[in-house]
Amino acid sequence: MEARARPPQLILLPVRPAFIVVTLALALALNLLPWSGVWILLKTDFVALAVLYWCVDQPRRVGFFTAWTLGLVMDVANGALFGQHALAYSVLAFAAIVLHRRIQSFPMKHQFWHVLALLLLNQLIVLGLRLANGAQFPGIAYFFPALLGAILWAPLCALMRTPRIPKSDPDQI
């Protein structure tokens, strides 16, 4: 069997802390939009997706404190049980940090399954806390946003890496 030659990997520029803050703020703003009608099908937990991305890509810069803080903000904004999103995002951040090298080593089509499992774990934690607090089971459609988040993983990665791609040097042409 012939071994396929891997294409050379692009070395990305370092990420600016302001870019991380802006992306997390944008994800928070997307979560707080009033989704209704047919658009409700497109609602995913953008904060969880952004926390997952940054914990996989920059585990030394984004971690538990960021996840916990954003979770508390989401709890206050949703009027939910205080701490449920904070706990779920912290567990998500822990799993992403532990698995970040594994996730990055796979091609994008295999990263989908890791991301789906982590987003489902995030939703299961929130659902478990809600059920323990006396809420009714919302149905299987409750898990569709995790599937949509996993589908959005590849475009999100491409979008987040775009500003970090080095510009071509005209002197080396």
C-alpha positions in Angstrom: 0.0 0.0 0.0 1.1 3.5 -0.8 1.2 6.0 2.0 -0.5 9.2 1.1 1.5 12.3 1.4 0.0 14.8 3.8 -0.3 18.3 2.6 2.0 20.7 4.5 0.3 22.2 7.5 -0.1 26.0 7.6 1.4 27.7 10.6 -1.2 30.1 12.0 -0.4 33.4 13.5 -0.9 33.7 17.3 -4.4 34.6 18.3 -5.0 38.0 19.8 -6.8 38.0 23.2 -9.2 40.7 21.9 -10.2 38.4 19.1 -11.1 35.7 21.6 -13.2 38.2 23.7 -15.0 39.5 20.6 -15.9 36.0 19.4 -17.2 35.0 22.9 -19.2 38.2 23.1 -20.6 37.6 19.7 -21.6 34.0 20.7 -23.3 35.4 23.8 -25.2 37.9 21.7 -26.3 35.1 19.3 -27.6 33.1 22.3 -29.5 36.1 23.6 -31.3 36.8 20.3 -35.1 36.2 20.5 -35.3 33.1 18.2 -38.9 32.3 17.2 -40.8 30.8 14.4 -38.9 28.7 11.9 -35.6 30.3 13.1 -35.9 28.3 16.3 -34.7 25.3 14.3 -31.4 27.1 13.8 -30.8 27.9 17.4 -27.9 26.2 18.9 -25.9 26.9 22.0 -23.4 29.3 20.4 -21.6 30.0 23.7 -21.0 26.3 24.2 -19.7 26.0 20.7 -17.4 29.0 21.1 -16.1 27.8 24.5 -15.5 24.3 23.0 -13.6 25.8 20.0 -11.4 28.0 22.1 -10.7 25.3 24.7 -9.6 23.0 21.9 -7.6 25.6 20.0 -6.2 27.7 22.9 -6.5 25.6 26.1 -4.0 27.8 27.9 -6.0 31.0 27.3 -9.6 29.9 27.6 -10.6 27.5 30.3 -12.7 26.9 33.4 -13.0 30.5 34.5 -14.2 31.7 31.1 -16.6 28.8 30.8 -17.9 29.3 34.3 -18.4 33.0 33.9 -20.2 32.7 30.6 -22.4 30.0 32.1 -23.4 32.3 34.9 -24.2 35.1 32.4 -26.3 32.6 30.4 -28.1 31.5 33.6 -28.9 35.1 34.5 -30.0 36.0 31.0 -32.3 33.0 30.6 -33.7 33.2 34.1 -32.6 29.6 34.5 -31.6 27.7 37.6 -28.5 29.6 38.7 -25.3 27.6 37.9 -26.7 25.0 35.5 -25.1 26.5 32.4 -22.0 27.3 34.5 -21.6 23.6 35.5 -22.3 22.4 32.0 -19.9 24.8 30.3 -17.2 24.0 32.9 -17.5 20.2 32.2 -17.5 21.0 28.5 -14.3 23.1 29.0 -12.7 20.3 31.0 -13.5 17.6 28.4 -12.3 19.9 25.6 -9.0 20.7 27.3 -8.4 17.0 28.1 -9.2 16.0 24.5 -7.8 19.0 22.6 -4.8 17.2 21.1 -7.0 14.2 20.1 -9.6 16.3 18.5 -7.0 18.4 16.6 -5.3 15.3 15.3 -8.4 14.1 13.4 -9.6 15.4 10.1 -12.7 17.6 10.2 -15.1 14.8 9.4 -14.0 12.8 12.5 -13.9 15.9 14.7 -17.7 16.1 14.0 -18.3 13.1 16.2 -16.2 14.4 19.1 -17.9 17.7 19.0 -21.3 16.1 18.8 -20.6 13.9 21.8 -19.3 16.9 23.8 -22.3 19.1 22.9 -24.6 16.3 23.8 -22.9 15.9 27.1 -23.4 19.7 27.7 -27.1 19.4 26.9 -27.5 16.3 29.1 -26.0 18.1 32.1 -28.4 21.0 31.6 -31.4 18.6 31.1 -30.4 16.5 34.1 -30.4 19.6 36.3 -33.7 20.8 34.9 -35.3 17.4 35.4 -34.0 17.2 38.9 -35.6 20.6 39.6 -39.0 19.3 38.5 -39.2 20.2 34.8 -40.8 18.0 32.2 -38.8 16.2 29.6 -38.8 18.5 26.5 -38.7 15.7 23.9 -36.1 14.4 21.5 -36.1 17.7 19.6 -34.2 19.1 22.6 -31.0 17.4 21.3 -31.2 18.8 17.7 -29.2 21.9 18.6 -26.3 19.7 19.5 -26.4 18.1 16.0 -26.6 21.5 14.4 -23.7 22.7 16.5 -21.6 19.7 15.3 -22.6 20.5 11.7 -21.5 24.1 12.3 -18.1 23.0 13.7 -16.2 22.9 10.3 -17.4 26.3 9.1 -16.7 27.7 12.6 -13.2 26.4 12.5 -12.6 27.9 9.1 -14.0 31.2 10.1 -12.0 31.4 13.3 -8.8 30.5 11.6 -9.2 33.0 8.7 -7.8 36.1 10.5 -4.8 34.0 11.7 -3.6 32.9 8.3 -0.4 34.6 7.5 -0.4 37.0 4.6 1.8 35.9 1.6 5.1 37.6 1.5 5.6 39.4 -1.8 9.3 39.1 -1.5 9.2 35.3 -1.7 7.2 35.0 -5.0 
